[in-house]
Amino acid sequence: MTNRAIISTPNAPEAIGPYSQAVKVGNTVWLSGQIPLVPGSMELITGDIRAQARQVFTNMAAVAEAAGGTLNNAVKINISLTDMADFGAVNEVMTEFLQPPFPARACVQVAGLPKGVAIEVEAILAV
């Protein structure tokens, strides 16, 4: 693909595996899943799910910006939680980062996530 661009920014955590922070083809951007890692230090935010979710959405916003957009360009967001009891708190945090009309979304409970975190979020943007 000649119009495939790899998106990378130091304002989001480095990949912890064989993947890119995002890939852009045309005006579509696929953001890889983000967990609550602090860019630079790669320190995990633990404990309060709101703090974890804020770090995740902050990371995603940085990658979206590096791709030439914002989280308001999201057309689909996938959220993975290890505990669905966190659903409401994550919804509250999401509204701090996105404005209506909201994108399509899925939220699922999973048995585990990388580094034992409680949340991972990925998105598709149209920029």
Secondary structure, 3 states (H helix, E strand, C coil): CCCEEEECCCCCCCCCCCCCCEEEECCEEEEEEECCECCCCCCECCCCHHHHHHHHHHHHHHHHHHCCCCHHHEEEEEEEECCHHHHHHHHHHHHHHCCCCCCEEEEEECCCCHHHCCEEEEEEEEC
